[in-house]
Amino acid sequence: VQLQASGGGLVQAGGSLRLSCVASGTIFNIGFTAWCRQAPGKQRELVASISGTSTTNYVDSVKGRFTISRDNAKNTVYLQMNSLKPEDTAIYYCNADVKRTTGLYNYWGQGTQVTVSS
């Protein structure tokens, strides 16, 4: 089982990016999923999360700008990021609970770099 994060890049302030987190392998589904980020010299912080029933939560600094969503048929969770700011620059990681035949497991994706220029 792999959790693949993608969609990062370089964007100007005010721009948008959409991150994707895809679970692959022999799985039933992905449940609770979170996007976290870590900027240089800072601790990793939780940015947004979505439950298996699509209840969402956001850190205050991204409310109204970021939207987390899921496509269960594709085992994918997205993070739509609008009105990006330089302070959003970080490596973004996804973390998900994945249901397999042998139980529920937690996985981290490899991270995708988001750089916002001023």
C-alpha positions as CSV (number, residue, x, y, z in Angstrom):
1,V,0.0,0.0,0.0
2,Q,1.3,3.5,-0.9
3,L,0.0,6.9,-0.2
4,Q,1.1,9.3,-3.0
5,A,0.9,13.1,-2.5
6,S,1.2,15.3,-5.6
7,G,0.3,18.6,-7.1
8,G,2.7,20.9,-5.4
9,G,4.7,23.6,-7.2
10,L,5.7,27.2,-7.5
11,V,3.0,29.8,-7.6
12,Q,2.7,33.5,-7.1
13,A,0.8,34.9,-4.1
14,G,-2.9,34.9,-4.8
15,G,-2.6,31.9,-7.0
16,S,-4.1,28.4,-6.6
17,L,-2.9,24.8,-6.4
18,R,-4.7,21.5,-5.9
19,L,-3.0,18.7,-4.1
20,S,-3.9,15.1,-4.4
21,C,-3.4,12.2,-2.0
22,V,-4.0,8.8,-3.6
23,A,-3.9,5.4,-1.9
24,S,-2.9,2.5,-4.1
25,G,-2.6,-1.2,-3.5
26,T,-5.0,-3.8,-2.2
27,I,-7.3,-1.7,0.0
28,F,-10.9,-1.3,0.8
29,N,-11.0,2.4,1.3
30,I,-9.4,5.3,3.0
31,G,-11.0,6.8,6.1
32,F,-9.9,9.8,8.1
33,T,-7.4,11.8,6.1
34,A,-5.4,14.9,7.0
35,W,-3.1,17.3,5.2
36,C,-0.2,18.6,7.3
37,R,2.6,20.9,6.4
38,Q,6.1,21.6,7.6
39,A,7.9,24.8,6.8
40,P,11.7,25.1,7.3
41,G,12.6,25.5,10.9
42,K,9.0,24.9,12.1
43,Q,7.0,22.0,13.5
44,R,4.7,20.1,11.3
45,E,1.1,21.4,11.6
46,L,-2.3,20.0,10.8
47,V,-3.8,22.1,8.0
48,A,-7.1,20.3,7.2
49,S,-8.8,17.0,7.8
50,I,-11.7,15.1,6.5
51,S,-13.5,12.1,8.0
52,G,-14.8,9.0,6.3
53,T,-18.2,10.7,6.3
54,S,-16.7,14.0,4.9
55,T,-16.8,16.0,8.0
56,T,-14.0,18.6,7.6
57,N,-11.9,20.7,9.8
58,Y,-9.3,23.5,9.1
59,V,-6.7,25.4,10.9
60,D,-7.7,29.0,11.3
61,S,-5.0,30.3,9.0
62,V,-6.5,28.6,6.0
63,K,-10.2,28.8,6.6
64,G,-12.0,30.3,3.7
65,R,-9.0,29.7,1.4
66,F,-8.4,25.9,1.4
67,T,-11.0,23.2,0.8
68,I,-10.4,19.5,1.5
69,S,-12.6,16.9,-0.3
70,R,-12.6,13.2,-1.2
71,D,-13.5,10.9,-4.1
72,N,-14.0,7.5,-2.5
73,A,-14.3,5.8,-5.9
74,K,-10.7,6.9,-6.6
75,N,-9.4,6.5,-3.1
76,T,-8.2,10.1,-3.4
77,V,-8.4,13.1,-1.1
78,Y,-7.8,16.6,-2.5
79,L,-6.7,19.9,-1.0
80,Q,-7.7,22.9,-3.1
81,M,-5.7,25.9,-2.1
82,N,-6.8,29.3,-3.2
83,S,-5.5,32.8,-2.4
84,L,-2.1,31.4,-1.5
85,K,0.2,33.4,0.6
86,P,4.0,33.2,1.0
87,E,3.5,31.9,4.6
88,D,1.8,28.8,3.0
89,T,5.2,27.8,1.7
90,A,6.0,24.3,3.1
91,I,6.2,20.6,2.3
92,Y,2.7,19.3,2.4
93,Y,2.1,15.7,3.6
94,C,-1.0,13.6,3.6
95,N,-1.8,11.1,6.4
96,A,-4.6,8.6,6.1
97,D,-6.2,5.7,7.8
98,V,-6.4,2.9,5.2
99,K,-8.7,-0.1,5.5
100,R,-7.1,-3.3,4.3
101,T,-8.2,-7.0,4.6
102,T,-6.0,-7.3,7.7
103,G,-7.3,-4.2,9.5
104,L,-6.9,-0.4,9.7
105,Y,-3.5,1.1,9.1
106,N,-2.1,4.6,9.2
107,Y,0.1,5.9,6.4
108,W,2.0,9.0,5.5
109,G,2.6,10.2,1.9
110,Q,6.0,11.3,0.8
111,G,5.3,15.0,0.8
112,T,4.9,17.6,-2.0
113,Q,6.6,21.0,-2.0
114,V,4.5,24.1,-2.2
115,T,6.3,27.4,-2.7
116,V,4.5,30.7,-2.9
117,S,6.4,33.7,-4.1
118,S,5.5,37.3,-3.1
